[in-house]
Amino acid sequence: MRTDFFVQYKGLEVSKGQLVRRIKDSWLEKGRLIREIDSLSMYYNADEGCCYYVINDNEHGSIRL
């Protein structure tokens, strides 16, 4: 089963797929490989327009939308 998830807030719409792509792009920019990612947790703060993430339970970062 395929599912989609969107957050709509103050005229902005963000999908889970968009967040994952941006996080992967950020990871690649750091010289890392996608195959190094075993797990990804994301926390989107709509008020800040920022997605905080944790990769492999120990690498933290954030992206702004």
PDBQT receptor file of N, H, CA, C and O in Angstrom, charges set to zero:
ATOM      1  N   MET A   1       0.839  -1.167   0.000  1.00  0.00    +0.000 N 
ATOM      2  CA  MET A   1       0.000   0.000   0.000  1.00  0.00    +0.000 C 
ATOM      3  C   MET A   1       0.893   1.242   0.000  1.00  0.00    +0.000 C 
ATOM      4  O   MET A   1       1.814   1.354   0.809  1.00  0.00    +0.000 OA
ATOM      5  N   ARG A   2       0.621   2.138  -0.882  1.00  0.00    +0.000 N 
ATOM      6  H   ARG A   2      -0.128   2.047  -1.539  1.00  0.00    +0.000 HD
ATOM      7  CA  ARG A   2       1.347   3.408  -0.950  1.00  0.00    +0.000 C 
ATOM      8  C   ARG A   2       0.558   4.456  -0.182  1.00  0.00    +0.000 C 
ATOM      9  O   ARG A   2      -0.658   4.572  -0.329  1.00  0.00    +0.000 OA
ATOM     10  N   THR A   3       1.260   5.205   0.626  1.00  0.00    +0.000 N 
ATOM     11  H   THR A   3       2.248   5.111   0.746  1.00  0.00    +0.000 HD
ATOM     12  CA  THR A   3       0.609   6.282   1.366  1.00  0.00    +0.000 C 
ATOM     13  C   THR A   3       1.370   7.581   1.154  1.00  0.00    +0.000 C 
ATOM     14  O   THR A   3       2.585   7.576   0.953  1.00  0.00    +0.000 OA
ATOM     15  N   ASP A   4       0.651   8.683   1.198  1.00  0.00    +0.000 N 
ATOM     16  H   ASP A   4      -0.336   8.687   1.361  1.00  0.00    +0.000 HD
ATOM     17  CA  ASP A   4       1.254  10.012   1.129  1.00  0.00    +0.000 C 
ATOM     18  C   ASP A   4       0.893  10.743   2.405  1.00  0.00    +0.000 C 
ATOM     19  O   ASP A   4      -0.144  10.484   3.014  1.00  0.00    +0.000 OA
ATOM     20  N   PHE A   5       1.768  11.668   2.806  1.00  0.00    +0.000 N 
ATOM     21  H   PHE A   5       2.611  11.879   2.311  1.00  0.00    +0.000 HD
ATOM     22  CA  PHE A   5       1.525  12.456   4.000  1.00  0.00    +0.000 C 
ATOM     23  C   PHE A   5       1.927  13.885   3.708  1.00  0.00    +0.000 C 
ATOM     24  O   PHE A   5       3.036  14.140   3.236  1.00  0.00    +0.000 OA
ATOM     25  N   PHE A   6       1.026  14.826   3.988  1.00  0.00    +0.000 N 
ATOM     26  H   PHE A   6       0.126  14.619   4.371  1.00  0.00    +0.000 HD
ATOM     27  CA  PHE A   6       1.270  16.240   3.741  1.00  0.00    +0.000 C 
ATOM     28  C   PHE A   6       0.967  17.046   4.998  1.00  0.00    +0.000 C 
ATOM     29  O   PHE A   6       0.073  16.705   5.772  1.00  0.00    +0.000 OA
ATOM     30  N   VAL A   7       1.728  18.122   5.186  1.00  0.00    +0.000 N 
ATOM     31  H   VAL A   7       2.454  18.399   4.557  1.00  0.00    +0.000 HD
ATOM     32  CA  VAL A   7       1.447  19.095   6.232  1.00  0.00    +0.000 C 
ATOM     33  C   VAL A   7       1.090  20.391   5.524  1.00  0.00    +0.000 C 
ATOM     34  O   VAL A   7       1.844  20.859   4.670  1.00  0.00    +0.000 OA
ATOM     35  N   GLN A   8      -0.032  20.966   5.863  1.00  0.00    +0.000 N 
ATOM     36  H   GLN A   8      -0.644  20.586   6.556  1.00  0.00    +0.000 HD
ATOM     37  CA  GLN A   8      -0.436  22.251   5.319  1.00  0.00    +0.000 C 
ATOM     38  C   GLN A   8      -0.515  23.235   6.469  1.00  0.00    +0.000 C 
ATOM     39  O   GLN A   8      -1.167  22.979   7.481  1.00  0.00    +0.000 OA
ATOM     40  N   TYR A   9       0.167  24.380   6.299  1.00  0.00    +0.000 N 
ATOM     41  H   TYR A   9       0.697  24.588   5.477  1.00  0.00    +0.000 HD
ATOM     42  CA  TYR A   9       0.211  25.363   7.371  1.00  0.00    +0.000 C 
ATOM     43  C   TYR A   9       0.508  26.723   6.787  1.00  0.00    +0.000 C 
ATOM     44  O   TYR A   9       1.522  26.908   6.114  1.00  0.00    +0.000 OA
ATOM     45  N   LYS A  10      -0.364  27.672   7.040  1.00  0.00    +0.000 N 
ATOM     46  H   LYS A  10      -1.187  27.522   7.587  1.00  0.00    +0.000 HD
ATOM     47  CA  LYS A  10      -0.205  29.050   6.586  1.00  0.00    +0.000 C 
ATOM     48  C   LYS A  10       0.156  29.149   5.100  1.00  0.00    +0.000 C 
ATOM     49  O   LYS A  10       1.071  29.881   4.721  1.00  0.00    +0.000 OA
ATOM     50  N   GLY A  11      -0.567  28.411   4.278  1.00  0.00    +0.000 N 
ATOM     51  H   GLY A  11      -1.310  27.817   4.586  1.00  0.00    +0.000 HD
ATOM     52  CA  GLY A  11      -0.389  28.483   2.833  1.00  0.00    +0.000 C 
ATOM     53  C   GLY A  11       0.759  27.657   2.280  1.00  0.00    +0.000 C 
ATOM     54  O   GLY A  11       0.967  27.636   1.067  1.00  0.00    +0.000 OA
ATOM     55  N   LEU A  12       1.506  26.979   3.133  1.00  0.00    +0.000 N 
ATOM     56  H   LEU A  12       1.336  26.995   4.118  1.00  0.00    +0.000 HD
ATOM     57  CA  LEU A  12       2.618  26.135   2.684  1.00  0.00    +0.000 C 
ATOM     58  C   LEU A  12       2.202  24.677   2.783  1.00  0.00    +0.000 C 
ATOM     59  O   LEU A  12       1.563  24.273   3.755  1.00  0.00    +0.000 OA
ATOM     60  N   GLU A  13       2.559  23.892   1.785  1.00  0.00    +0.000 N 
ATOM     61  H   GLU A  13       3.078  24.219   0.995  1.00  0.00    +0.000 HD
ATOM     62  CA  GLU A  13       2.297  22.460   1.824  1.00  0.00    +0.000 C 
ATOM     63  C   GLU A  13       3.615  21.722   1.688  1.00  0.00    +0.000 C 
ATOM     64  O   GLU A  13       4.395  21.997   0.776  1.00  0.00    +0.000 OA
ATOM     65  N   VAL A  14       3.866  20.794   2.586  1.00  0.00    +0.000 N 
ATOM     66  H   VAL A  14       3.233  20.571   3.328  1.00  0.00    +0.000 HD
ATOM     67  CA  VAL A  14       5.103  20.024   2.599  1.00  0.00    +0.000 C 
ATOM     68  C   VAL A  14       4.740  18.551   2.652  1.00  0.00    +0.000 C 
ATOM     69  O   VAL A  14       3.882  18.147   3.437  1.00  0.00    +0.000 OA
ATOM     70  N   SER A  15       5.389  17.748   1.820  1.00  0.00    +0.000 N 
ATOM     71  H   SER A  15       6.086  18.076   1.182  1.00  0.00    +0.000 HD
ATOM     72  CA  SER A  15       5.134  16.314   1.839  1.00  0.00    +0.000 C 
ATOM     73  C   SER A  15       6.313  15.571   2.468  1.00  0.00    +0.000 C 
ATOM     74  O   SER A  15       7.433  16.078   2.532  1.00  0.00    +0.000 OA
ATOM     75  N   LYS A  16       6.028  14.376   2.920  1.00  0.00    +0.000 N 
ATOM     76  H   LYS A  16       5.118  13.964   2.868  1.00  0.00    +0.000 HD
ATOM     77  CA  LYS A  16       7.081  13.529   3.476  1.00  0.00    +0.000 C 
ATOM     78  C   LYS A  16       8.170  13.310   2.434  1.00  0.00    +0.000 C 
ATOM     79  O   LYS A  16       9.358  13.346   2.756  1.00  0.00    +0.000 OA
ATOM     80  N   GLY A  17       7.773  13.085   1.196  1.00  0.00    +0.000 N 
ATOM     81  H   GLY A  17       6.808  13.056   0.935  1.00  0.00    +0.000 HD
ATOM     82  CA  GLY A  17       8.738  12.860   0.117  1.00  0.00    +0.000 C 
ATOM     83  C   GLY A  17       9.674  14.037  -0.097  1.00  0.00    +0.000 C 
ATOM     84  O   GLY A  17      10.869  13.853  -0.325  1.00  0.00    +0.000 OA
ATOM     85  N   GLN A  18       9.128  15.255  -0.024  1.00  0.00    +0.000 N 
ATOM     86  H   GLN A  18       8.156  15.404   0.161  1.00  0.00    +0.000 HD
ATOM     87  CA  GLN A  18       9.963  16.454  -0.176  1.00  0.00    +0.000 C 
ATOM     88  C   GLN A  18      11.013  16.522   0.933  1.00  0.00    +0.000 C 
ATOM     89  O   GLN A  18      12.180  16.820   0.679  1.00  0.00    +0.000 OA
ATOM     90  N   LEU A  19      10.587  16.246   2.155  1.00  0.00    +0.000 N 
ATOM     91  H   LEU A  19       9.639  16.005   2.362  1.00  0.00    +0.000 HD
ATOM     92  CA  LEU A  19      11.507  16.294   3.283  1.00  0.00    +0.000 C 
ATOM     93  C   LEU A  19      12.618  15.260   3.130  1.00  0.00    +0.000 C 
ATOM     94  O   LEU A  19      13.790  15.569   3.346  1.00  0.00    +0.000 OA
ATOM     95  N   VAL A  20      12.253  14.039   2.760  1.00  0.00    +0.000 N 
ATOM     96  H   VAL A  20      11.301  13.788   2.584  1.00  0.00    +0.000 HD
ATOM     97  CA  VAL A  20      13.245  12.976   2.595  1.00  0.00    +0.000 C 
ATOM     98  C   VAL A  20      14.241  13.345   1.503  1.00  0.00    +0.000 C 
ATOM     99  O   VAL A  20      15.444  13.156   1.684  1.00  0.00    +0.000 OA
ATOM    100  N   ARG A  21      13.766  13.869   0.373  1.00  0.00    +0.000 N 
ATOM    101  H   ARG A  21      12.788  14.022   0.226  1.00  0.00    +0.000 HD
ATOM    102  CA  ARG A  21      14.677  14.265  -0.711  1.00  0.00    +0.000 C 
ATOM    103  C   ARG A  21      15.643  15.347  -0.259  1.00  0.00    +0.000 C 
ATOM    104  O   ARG A  21      16.838  15.269  -0.546  1.00  0.00    +0.000 OA
ATOM    105  N   ARG A  22      15.140  16.358   0.447  1.00  0.00    +0.000 N 
ATOM    106  H   ARG A  22      14.169  16.421   0.680  1.00  0.00    +0.000 HD
ATOM    107  CA  ARG A  22      16.007  17.455   0.919  1.00  0.00    +0.000 C 
ATOM    108  C   ARG A  22      17.052  16.956   1.914  1.00  0.00    +0.000 C 
ATOM    109  O   ARG A  22      18.202  17.395   1.891  1.00  0.00    +0.000 OA
ATOM    110  N   ILE A  23      16.644  16.039   2.783  1.00  0.00    +0.000 N 
ATOM    111  H   ILE A  23      15.710  15.683   2.801  1.00  0.00    +0.000 HD
ATOM    112  CA  ILE A  23      17.580  15.482   3.757  1.00  0.00    +0.000 C 
ATOM    113  C   ILE A  23      18.648  14.654   3.046  1.00  0.00    +0.000 C 
ATOM    114  O   ILE A  23      19.827  14.744   3.385  1.00  0.00    +0.000 OA
ATOM    115  N   LYS A  24      18.249  13.858   2.074  1.00  0.00    +0.000 N 
ATOM    116  H   LYS A  24      17.290  13.786   1.798  1.00  0.00    +0.000 HD
ATOM    117  CA  LYS A  24      19.224  13.072   1.306  1.00  0.00    +0.000 C 
ATOM    118  C   LYS A  24      20.188  13.990   0.562  1.00  0.00    +0.000 C 
ATOM    119  O   LYS A  24      21.389  13.722   0.525  1.00  0.00    +0.000 OA
ATOM    120  N   ASP A  25      19.682  15.062  -0.028  1.00  0.00    +0.000 N 
ATOM    121  H   ASP A  25      18.707  15.280   0.002  1.00  0.00    +0.000 HD
ATOM    122  CA  ASP A  25      20.558  16.020  -0.717  1.00  0.00    +0.000 C 
ATOM    123  C   ASP A  25      21.568  16.625   0.252  1.00  0.00    +0.000 C 
ATOM    124  O   ASP A  25      22.746  16.766  -0.078  1.00  0.00    +0.000 OA
ATOM    125  N   SER A  26      21.106  16.980   1.440  1.00  0.00    +0.000 N 
ATOM    126  H   SER A  26      20.150  16.866   1.708  1.00  0.00    +0.000 HD
ATOM    127  CA  SER A  26      21.993  17.538   2.458  1.00  0.00    +0.000 C 
ATOM    128  C   SER A  26      23.063  16.527   2.861  1.00  0.00    +0.000 C 
ATOM    129  O   SER A  26      24.227  16.881   3.045  1.00  0.00    +0.000 OA
ATOM    130  N   TRP A  27      22.662  15.283   2.994  1.00  0.00    +0.000 N 
ATOM    131  H   TRP A  27      21.716  14.995   2.844  1.00  0.00    +0.000 HD
ATOM    132  CA  TRP A  27      23.579  14.187   3.348  1.00  0.00    +0.000 C 
ATOM    133  C   TRP A  27      24.652  14.035   2.265  1.00  0.00    +0.000 C 
ATOM    134  O   TRP A  27      25.837  13.908   2.573  1.00  0.00    +0.000 OA
ATOM    135  N   LEU A  28      24.235  14.049   1.011  1.00  0.00    +0.000 N 
ATOM    136  H   LEU A  28      23.272  14.152   0.761  1.00  0.00    +0.000 HD
ATOM    137  CA  LEU A  28      25.181  13.917  -0.099  1.00  0.00    +0.000 C 
ATOM    138  C   LEU A  28      26.149  15.100  -0.158  1.00  0.00    +0.000 C 
ATOM    139  O   LEU A  28      27.326  14.922  -0.470  1.00  0.00    +0.000 OA
ATOM    140  N   GLU A  29      25.659  16.300   0.138  1.00  0.00    +0.000 N 
ATOM    141  H   GLU A  29      24.703  16.444   0.391  1.00  0.00    +0.000 HD
ATOM    142  CA  GLU A  29      26.517  17.491   0.136  1.00  0.00    +0.000 C 
ATOM    143  C   GLU A  29      27.623  17.395   1.179  1.00  0.00    +0.000 C 
ATOM    144  O   GLU A  29      28.663  18.041   1.053  1.00  0.00    +0.000 OA
ATOM    145  N   LYS A  30      27.394  16.591   2.202  1.00  0.00    +0.000 N 
ATOM    146  H   LYS A  30      26.548  16.067   2.305  1.00  0.00    +0.000 HD
ATOM    147  CA  LYS A  30      28.410  16.386   3.245  1.00  0.00    +0.000 C 
ATOM    148  C   LYS A  30      29.412  15.300   2.852  1.00  0.00    +0.000 C 
ATOM    149  O   LYS A  30      30.285  14.939   3.641  1.00  0.00    +0.000 OA
ATOM    150  N   GLY A  31      29.278  14.779   1.618  1.00  0.00    +0.000 N 
ATOM    151  H   GLY A  31      28.568  15.073   0.977  1.00  0.00    +0.000 HD
ATOM    152  CA  GLY A  31      30.191  13.754   1.143  1.00  0.00    +0.000 C 
ATOM    153  C   GLY A  31      29.844  12.347   1.602  1.00  0.00    +0.000 C 
ATOM    154  O   GLY A  31      30.672  11.439   1.520  1.00  0.00    +0.000 OA
ATOM    155  N   ARG A  32      28.633  12.170   2.078  1.00  0.00    +0.000 N 
ATOM    156  H   ARG A  32      27.961  12.907   2.145  1.00  0.00    +0.000 HD
ATOM    157  CA  ARG A  32      28.194  10.864   2.560  1.00  0.00    +0.000 C 
ATOM    158  C   ARG A  32      27.468  10.129   1.448  1.00  0.00    +0.000 C 
ATOM    159  O   ARG A  32      27.133  10.721   0.423  1.00  0.00    +0.000 OA
ATOM    160  N   LEU A  33      27.223   8.840   1.647  1.00  0.00    +0.000 N 
ATOM    161  H   LEU A  33      27.496   8.358   2.480  1.00  0.00    +0.000 HD
ATOM    162  CA  LEU A  33      26.530   8.004   0.679  1.00  0.00    +0.000 C 
ATOM    163  C   LEU A  33      25.147   7.640   1.203  1.00  0.00    +0.000 C 
ATOM    164  O   LEU A  33      24.966   7.416   2.400  1.00  0.00    +0.000 OA
ATOM    165  N   ILE A  34      24.176   7.583   0.301  1.00  0.00    +0.000 N 
ATOM    166  H   ILE A  34      24.323   7.765  -0.672  1.00  0.00    +0.000 HD
ATOM    167  CA  ILE A  34      22.803   7.243   0.687  1.00  0.00    +0.000 C 
ATOM    168  C   ILE A  34      22.761   5.860   1.319  1.00  0.00    +0.000 C 
ATOM    169  O   ILE A  34      21.993   5.637   2.255  1.00  0.00    +0.000 OA
ATOM    170  N   ARG A  35      23.558   4.939   0.833  1.00  0.00    +0.000 N 
ATOM    171  H   ARG A  35      24.182   5.120   0.073  1.00  0.00    +0.000 HD
ATOM    172  CA  ARG A  35      23.525   3.573   1.372  1.00  0.00    +0.000 C 
ATOM    173  C   ARG A  35      24.003   3.511   2.831  1.00  0.00    +0.000 C 
ATOM    174  O   ARG A  35      23.835   2.487   3.493  1.00  0.00    +0.000 OA
ATOM    175  N   GLU A  36      24.592   4.592   3.328  1.00  0.00    +0.000 N 
ATOM    176  H   GLU A  36      24.729   5.424   2.790  1.00  0.00    +0.000 HD
ATOM    177  CA  GLU A  36      25.001   4.647   4.736  1.00  0.00    +0.000 C 
ATOM    178  C   GLU A  36      23.821   4.910   5.672  1.00  0.00    +0.000 C 
ATOM    179  O   GLU A  36      23.937   4.736   6.885  1.00  0.00    +0.000 OA
ATOM    180  N   ILE A  37      22.696   5.327   5.112  1.00  0.00    +0.000 N 
ATOM    181  H   ILE A  37      22.602   5.468   4.127  1.00  0.00    +0.000 HD
ATOM    182  CA  ILE A  37      21.519   5.633   5.937  1.00  0.00    +0.000 C 
ATOM    183  C   ILE A  37      20.741   4.348   6.207  1.00  0.00    +0.000 C 
ATOM    184  O   ILE A  37      20.197   3.728   5.294  1.00  0.00    +0.000 OA
ATOM    185  N   ASP A  38      20.702   3.962   7.487  1.00  0.00    +0.000 N 
ATOM    186  H   ASP A  38      21.144   4.465   8.229  1.00  0.00    +0.000 HD
ATOM    187  CA  ASP A  38      19.914   2.800   7.895  1.00  0.00    +0.000 C 
ATOM    188  C   ASP A  38      18.559   3.217   8.450  1.00  0.00    +0.000 C 
ATOM    189  O   ASP A  38      17.569   2.507   8.274  1.00  0.00    +0.000 OA
ATOM    190  N   SER A  39      18.511   4.370   9.121  1.00  0.00    +0.000 N 
ATOM    191  H   SER A  39      19.315   4.947   9.264  1.00  0.00    +0.000 HD
ATOM    192  CA  SER A  39      17.252   4.849   9.680  1.00  0.00    +0.000 C 
ATOM    193  C   SER A  39      17.210   6.372   9.614  1.00  0.00    +0.000 C 
ATOM    194  O   SER A  39      18.240   7.044   9.649  1.00  0.00    +0.000 OA
ATOM    195  N   LEU A  40      16.004   6.889   9.519  1.00  0.00    +0.000 N 
ATOM    196  H   LEU A  40      15.167   6.342   9.490  1.00  0.00    +0.000 HD
ATOM    197  CA  LEU A  40      15.794   8.331   9.438  1.00  0.00    +0.000 C 
ATOM    198  C   LEU A  40      14.548   8.688  10.231  1.00  0.00    +0.000 C 
ATOM    199  O   LEU A  40      13.465   8.160   9.978  1.00  0.00    +0.000 OA
ATOM    200  N   SER A  41      14.711   9.590  11.193  1.00  0.00    +0.000 N 
ATOM    201  H   SER A  41      15.590  10.019  11.399  1.00  0.00    +0.000 HD
ATOM    202  CA  SER A  41      13.576  10.139  11.941  1.00  0.00    +0.000 C 
ATOM    203  C   SER A  41      13.502  11.621  11.629  1.00  0.00    +0.000 C 
ATOM    204  O   SER A  41      14.520  12.314  11.616  1.00  0.00    +0.000 OA
ATOM    205  N   MET A  42      12.284  12.107  11.376  1.00  0.00    +0.000 N 
ATOM    206  H   MET A  42      11.458  11.544  11.387  1.00  0.00    +0.000 HD
ATOM    207  CA  MET A  42      12.100  13.514  11.013  1.00  0.00    +0.000 C 
ATOM    208  C   MET A  42      11.082  14.144  11.943  1.00  0.00    +0.000 C 
ATOM    209  O   MET A  42      10.100  13.515  12.337  1.00  0.00    +0.000 OA
ATOM    210  N   TYR A  43      11.337  15.406  12.289  1.00  0.00    +0.000 N 
ATOM    211  H   TYR A  43      12.135  15.917  11.969  1.00  0.00    +0.000 HD
ATOM    212  CA  TYR A  43      10.447  16.177  13.143  1.00  0.00    +0.000 C 
ATOM    213  C   TYR A  43      10.260  17.531  12.473  1.00  0.00    +0.000 C 
ATOM    214  O   TYR A  43      11.182  18.347  12.450  1.00  0.00    +0.000 OA
ATOM    215  N   TYR A  44       9.081  17.772  11.932  1.00  0.00    +0.000 N 
ATOM    216  H   TYR A  44       8.333  17.109  11.951  1.00  0.00    +0.000 HD
ATOM    217  CA  TYR A  44       8.832  19.017  11.210  1.00  0.00    +0.000 C 
ATOM    218  C   TYR A  44       8.159  20.019  12.132  1.00  0.00    +0.000 C 
ATOM    219  O   TYR A  44       7.105  19.732  12.699  1.00  0.00    +0.000 OA
ATOM    220  N   ASN A  45       8.762  21.195  12.286  1.00  0.00    +0.000 N 
ATOM    221  H   ASN A  45       9.618  21.428  11.826  1.00  0.00    +0.000 HD
ATOM    222  CA  ASN A  45       8.187  22.270  13.085  1.00  0.00    +0.000 C 
ATOM    223  C   ASN A  45       7.606  23.303  12.117  1.00  0.00    +0.000 C 
ATOM    224  O   ASN A  45       8.343  24.084  11.515  1.00  0.00    +0.000 OA
ATOM    225  N   ALA A  46       6.295  23.299  11.977  1.00  0.00    +0.000 N 
ATOM    226  H   ALA A  46       5.697  22.664  12.467  1.00  0.00    +0.000 HD
ATOM    227  CA  ALA A  46       5.631  24.171  11.005  1.00  0.00    +0.000 C 
ATOM    228  C   ALA A  46       5.812  25.647  11.345  1.00  0.00    +0.000 C 
ATOM    229  O   ALA A  46       5.936  26.472  10.440  1.00  0.00    +0.000 OA
ATOM    230  N   ASP A  47       5.830  25.993  12.628  1.00  0.00    +0.000 N 
ATOM    231  H   ASP A  47       5.730  25.322  13.363  1.00  0.00    +0.000 HD
ATOM    232  CA  ASP A  47       6.014  27.392  13.015  1.00  0.00    +0.000 C 
ATOM    233  C   ASP A  47       7.367  27.930  12.564  1.00  0.00    +0.000 C 
ATOM    234  O   ASP A  47       7.474  29.091  12.167  1.00  0.00    +0.000 OA
ATOM    235  N   GLU A  48       8.393  27.099  12.623  1.00  0.00    +0.000 N 
ATOM    236  H   GLU A  48       8.306  26.156  12.946  1.00  0.00    +0.000 HD
ATOM    237  CA  GLU A  48       9.747  27.504  12.241  1.00  0.00    +0.000 C 
ATOM    238  C   GLU A  48      10.033  27.263  10.755  1.00  0.00    +0.000 C 
ATOM    239  O   GLU A  48      10.987  27.820  10.211  1.00  0.00    +0.000 OA
ATOM    240  N   GLY A  49       9.209  26.435  10.095  1.00  0.00    +0.000 N 
ATOM    241  H   GLY A  49       8.434  25.982  10.536  1.00  0.00    +0.000 HD
ATOM    242  CA  GLY A  49       9.483  26.074   8.710  1.00  0.00    +0.000 C 
ATOM    243  C   GLY A  49      10.768  25.273   8.608  1.00  0.00    +0.000 C 
ATOM    244  O   GLY A  49      11.536  25.420   7.657  1.00  0.00    +0.000 OA
ATOM    245  N   CYS A  50      10.990  24.423   9.602  1.00  0.00    +0.000 N 
ATOM    246  H   CYS A  50      10.366  24.304  10.374  1.00  0.00    +0.000 HD
ATOM    247  CA  CYS A  50      12.249  23.689   9.697  1.00  0.00    +0.000 C 
ATOM    248  C   CYS A  50      11.964  22.214   9.996  1.00  0.00    +0.000 C 
ATOM    249  O   CYS A  50      11.067  21.884  10.771  1.00  0.00    +0.000 OA
ATOM    250  N   CYS A  51      12.739  21.348   9.370  1.00  0.00    +0.000 N 
ATOM    251  H   CYS A  51      13.468  21.616   8.739  1.00  0.00    +0.000 HD
ATOM    252  CA  CYS A  51      12.635  19.921   9.635  1.00  0.00    +0.000 C 
ATOM    253  C   CYS A  51      13.928  19.473  10.316  1.00  0.00    +0.000 C 
ATOM    254  O   CYS A  51      15.019  19.605   9.762  1.00  0.00    +0.000 OA
ATOM    255  N   TYR A  52      13.783  18.949  11.513  1.00  0.00    +0.000 N 
ATOM    256  H   TYR A  52      12.897  18.841  11.963  1.00  0.00    +0.000 HD
ATOM    257  CA  TYR A  52      14.918  18.405  12.249  1.00  0.00    +0.000 C 
ATOM    258  C   TYR A  52      14.948  16.910  11.991  1.00  0.00    +0.000 C 
ATOM    259  O   TYR A  52      13.901  16.266  11.918  1.00  0.00    +0.000 OA
ATOM    260  N   TYR A  53      16.149  16.355  11.853  1.00  0.00    +0.000 N 
ATOM    261  H   TYR A  53      17.000  16.878  11.912  1.00  0.00    +0.000 HD
ATOM    262  CA  TYR A  53      16.235  14.926  11.570  1.00  0.00    +0.000 C 
ATOM    263  C   TYR A  53      17.370  14.260  12.334  1.00  0.00    +0.000 C 
ATOM    264  O   TYR A  53      18.319  14.904  12.782  1.00  0.00    +0.000 OA
ATOM    265  N   VAL A  54      17.232  12.942  12.463  1.00  0.00    +0.000 N 
ATOM    266  H   VAL A  54      16.461  12.419  12.099  1.00  0.00    +0.000 HD
ATOM    267  CA  VAL A  54      18.254  12.107  13.067  1.00  0.00    +0.000 C 
ATOM    268  C   VAL A  54      18.477  10.934  12.132  1.00  0.00    +0.000 C 
ATOM    269  O   VAL A  54      17.539  10.215  11.788  1.00  0.00    +0.000 OA
ATOM    270  N   ILE A  55      19.714  10.745  11.726  1.00  0.00    +0.000 N 
ATOM    271  H   ILE A  55      20.476  11.330  12.006  1.00  0.00    +0.000 HD
ATOM    272  CA  ILE A  55      20.075   9.630  10.849  1.00  0.00    +0.000 C 
ATOM    273  C   ILE A  55      20.863   8.618  11.666  1.00  0.00    +0.000 C 
ATOM    274  O   ILE A  55      21.798   8.969  12.385  1.00  0.00    +0.000 OA
ATOM    275  N   ASN A  56      20.470   7.366  11.543  1.00  0.00    +0.000 N 
ATOM    276  H   ASN A  56      19.710   7.081  10.959  1.00  0.00    +0.000 HD
ATOM    277  CA  ASN A  56      21.141   6.247  12.216  1.00  0.00    +0.000 C 
ATOM    278  C   ASN A  56      21.237   6.460  13.728  1.00  0.00    +0.000 C 
ATOM    279  O   ASN A  56      22.212   6.046  14.356  1.00  0.00    +0.000 OA
ATOM    280  N   ASP A  57      20.236   7.097  14.302  1.00  0.00    +0.000 N 
ATOM    281  H   ASP A  57      19.444   7.434  13.792  1.00  0.00    +0.000 HD
ATOM    282  CA  ASP A  57      20.118   7.312  15.747  1.00  0.00    +0.000 C 
ATOM    283  C   ASP A  57      21.201   8.185  16.365  1.00  0.00    +0.000 C 
ATOM    284  O   ASP A  57      21.222   8.344  17.585  1.00  0.00    +0.000 OA
ATOM    285  N   ASN A  58      22.111   8.764  15.559  1.00  0.00    +0.000 N 
ATOM    286  H   ASN A  58      22.093   8.635  14.568  1.00  0.00    +0.000 HD
ATOM    287  CA  ASN A  58      23.163   9.565  16.195  1.00  0.00    +0.000 C 
ATOM    288  C   ASN A  58      23.631  10.787  15.403  1.00  0.00    +0.000 C 
ATOM    289  O   ASN A  58      24.377  11.602  15.945  1.00  0.00    +0.000 OA
ATOM    290  N   GLU A  59      23.227  10.941  14.163  1.00  0.00    +0.000 N 
ATOM    291  H   GLU A  59      22.620  10.279  13.723  1.00  0.00    +0.000 HD
ATOM    292  CA  GLU A  59      23.654  12.094  13.369  1.00  0.00    +0.000 C 
ATOM    293  C   GLU A  59      22.473  13.044  13.217  1.00  0.00    +0.000 C 
ATOM    294  O   GLU A  59      21.467  12.711  12.589  1.00  0.00    +0.000 OA
ATOM    295  N   HIS A  60      22.609  14.232  13.800  1.00  0.00    +0.000 N 
ATOM    296  H   HIS A  60      23.425  14.502  14.310  1.00  0.00    +0.000 HD
ATOM    297  CA  HIS A  60      21.524  15.204  13.849  1.00  0.00    +0.000 C 
ATOM    298  C   HIS A  60      21.747  16.313  12.830  1.00  0.00    +0.000 C 
ATOM    299  O   HIS A  60      22.883  16.661  12.509  1.00  0.00    +0.000 OA
ATOM    300  N   GLY A  61      20.655  16.856  12.331  1.00  0.00    +0.000 N 
ATOM    301  H   GLY A  61      19.732  16.573  12.591  1.00  0.00    +0.000 HD
ATOM    302  CA  GLY A  61      20.748  17.976  11.410  1.00  0.00    +0.000 C 
ATOM    303  C   GLY A  61      19.386  18.627  11.245  1.00  0.00    +0.000 C 
ATOM    304  O   GLY A  61      18.404  18.214  11.861  1.00  0.00    +0.000 OA
ATOM    305  N   SER A  62      19.344  19.648  10.405  1.00  0.00    +0.000 N 
ATOM    306  H   SER A  62      20.142  19.984   9.904  1.00  0.00    +0.000 HD
ATOM    307  CA  SER A  62      18.076  20.303  10.124  1.00  0.00    +0.000 C 
ATOM    308  C   SER A  62      18.132  20.925   8.736  1.00  0.00    +0.000 C 
ATOM    309  O   SER A  62      19.198  21.249   8.214  1.00  0.00    +0.000 OA
ATOM    310  N   ILE A  63      16.951  21.081   8.163  1.00  0.00    +0.000 N 
ATOM    311  H   ILE A  63      16.084  20.818   8.587  1.00  0.00    +0.000 HD
ATOM    312  CA  ILE A  63      16.815  21.763   6.871  1.00  0.00    +0.000 C 
ATOM    313  C   ILE A  63      15.674  22.753   6.990  1.00  0.00    +0.000 C 
ATOM    314  O   ILE A  63      14.678  22.488   7.663  1.00  0.00    +0.000 OA
ATOM    315  N   ARG A  64      15.820  23.879   6.345  1.00  0.00    +0.000 N 
ATOM    316  H   ARG A  64      16.630  24.094   5.798  1.00  0.00    +0.000 HD
ATOM    317  CA  ARG A  64      14.764  24.898   6.307  1.00  0.00    +0.000 C 
ATOM    318  C   ARG A  64      14.021  24.786   4.982  1.00  0.00    +0.000 C 
ATOM    319  O   ARG A  64      14.604  24.479   3.942  1.00  0.00    +0.000 OA
ATOM    320  N   LEU A  65      12.733  25.040   5.047  1.00  0.00    +0.000 N 
ATOM    321  H   LEU A  65      12.258  25.289   5.892  1.00  0.00    +0.000 HD
ATOM    322  CA  LEU A  65      11.917  24.974   3.839  1.00  0.00    +0.000 C 
ATOM    323  C   LEU A  65      11.408  26.340   3.475  1.00  0.00    +0.000 C 
ATOM    324  O   LEU A  65      10.698  26.490   2.481  1.00  0.00    +0.000 OA
TER     325      LEU A  65
